[in-house]
Amino acid sequence: MLGSKRTRLCAGYRAVIGITSRTGFLDPGYLPLALAVRIAGGRPQRLRAGAAEAPAFHGLILGGGTDIFPGLFRHRARKNYRYDHHRDAMEIALLRHAEDEHLPVLAICRGAQLLNVAHGGSLHISIEKAFAGVRYPRGRFRRALLRRLVRIRPESRLGRIVAKPRGFVNSLHRQAIDKVGAGLRVTARELNGVIQAVEHQDYDFRIGVQFHPELMLYRKAFRRLFASLVQAADKRRCGLV
């Protein structure tokens, strides 16, 4: 009886998915993430660093963007690079809140790196220097078209969602996960060893992917990834888990 009442109360509403973005008012990277959430049946809500107060949400996406400040993992900062310290602090605080409330989290590119750093891990500042044979074309457009083959652990949550042990993903990043943070495990790698996905073992939905699934929504596997996030958020919103 109680379950039926909860179902009726939840009907007609959509889970709010908070999507982090850079400090400032403009962030083109937010738009494809918002579209992905809407297609999945959720309601996107931008979480902007520097805003007076973060709105409530039922699920969290840590989006892509500028590099994380290396001081957070005891590495020397790059000269003449503008780090977004406000965003770093905001996302760590939001991640802690999501973990305290057991809200589902999907961390993408920079977000996956922040998920790792927040749990005590570190990053490779330059993939090309850390891995032999890794080369990237010049220009964002050419890099957006680049695809790399990854192997996914079939028993992982990501593996169950995409339902494939291997596949091609885009590759827009300059940095990558080095030392893996506490509680995280690697669930996907490129053939050369670059980490492409991690998951936290203590939570039902805490996935970090180095690639950008929102830019590959033409593939069912990545639409399922966002749909799974929204479904997990719906369960939390309705008190079913």
Secondary structure, DSSP 4 states (H G I P E B T S, - for coil): -HHHHHHHHHTT---EEEEEE-SSS--TTHHHHHHHHHHTT-EEEEEETT-SSPPP-SEEEE---SPPPGGGGT-PPPTT----HHHHHHHHHHHHHHHHTT--EEEETHHHHHHHHHTT--EES-HHHHSTT----SSHHHHHH-EEEEEE-TTSHHHHHH--SEEEEE---S-EE-SPPTTEEEEEEETTS-EEEEEETTSSSEEEESS-GGG-TTSHHHHHHHHHHHHHHHHHHTT--
